[in-house]
Amino acid sequence: MLKKLNKIRDFKYQIAAAIAVGAMAPATAHADGGTVGTIADGLITQLSSVGKVVLAGGAIAGIVLMITGLIKLKQAAETQGQQVKYSEGLWRCVVGAGLIAIPALNGVLAQTVGFGADGGASLTAGGGQSF
């Protein structure tokens, strides 16, 4: 009787294991035999998404550093630089401003180099030929 109660009690774990194994089944999109080019395109898309997340995280970290830098500067002004040094707040503000500026500079540099919306860098000669 006790064994049957344990089996009933452990039934939820068996269902969870079955769901986990079913979720690990290979996806049909990978089973169709895609080319190396489609795999490379997918990888480039995923890497660009990771880059966007890193830039967004950097901007958020920059905002946090700016706020903490301003708080440290306020504390230094209240204690007249005795307990908290002005340099502590200044370096946080400078680093925070740099982190906030990176996403804006990233877009400008990408357009300058030629990796913008048109898809790639190209050198054109007088006749409009691409190399």
Contacts in CASP RR format, 6 or more apart in sequence:
PFRMAT RR
TARGET T0000
AUTHOR 0000-0000-0000
METHOD contacts of the structure
MODEL  1
MLKKLNKIRDFKYQIAAAIAVGAMAPATAHADGGTVGTIADGLITQLSSV
GKVVLAGGAIAGIVLMITGLIKLKQAAETQGQQVKYSEGLWRCVVGAGLI
AIPALNGVLAQTVGFGADGGASLTAGGGQSF
55 102 0 8 1.000
55 103 0 8 1.000
55 106 0 8 1.000
56 103 0 8 1.000
58 99 0 8 1.000
58 102 0 8 1.000
58 103 0 8 1.000
59 99 0 8 1.000
59 100 0 8 1.000
59 102 0 8 1.000
59 103 0 8 1.000
61 96 0 8 1.000
61 99 0 8 1.000
62 95 0 8 1.000
62 96 0 8 1.000
62 97 0 8 1.000
62 98 0 8 1.000
62 99 0 8 1.000
62 100 0 8 1.000
63 96 0 8 1.000
63 100 0 8 1.000
65 92 0 8 1.000
65 93 0 8 1.000
65 95 0 8 1.000
65 96 0 8 1.000
65 99 0 8 1.000
66 92 0 8 1.000
66 93 0 8 1.000
66 96 0 8 1.000
66 97 0 8 1.000
66 100 0 8 1.000
68 89 0 8 1.000
68 92 0 8 1.000
69 88 0 8 1.000
69 89 0 8 1.000
69 90 0 8 1.000
69 92 0 8 1.000
69 93 0 8 1.000
70 89 0 8 1.000
70 93 0 8 1.000
72 84 0 8 1.000
72 88 0 8 1.000
72 89 0 8 1.000
72 92 0 8 1.000
73 86 0 8 1.000
73 89 0 8 1.000
73 90 0 8 1.000
73 93 0 8 1.000
75 83 0 8 1.000
75 84 0 8 1.000
76 84 0 8 1.000
76 85 0 8 1.000
76 86 0 8 1.000
76 88 0 8 1.000
76 89 0 8 1.000
110 116 0 8 1.000
113 121 0 8 1.000
114 120 0 8 1.000
114 121 0 8 1.000
114 122 0 8 1.000
115 121 0 8 1.000
122 130 0 8 1.000
122 131 0 8 1.000
123 130 0 8 1.000
123 131 0 8 1.000
124 130 0 8 1.000
124 131 0 8 1.000
125 131 0 8 1.000
END
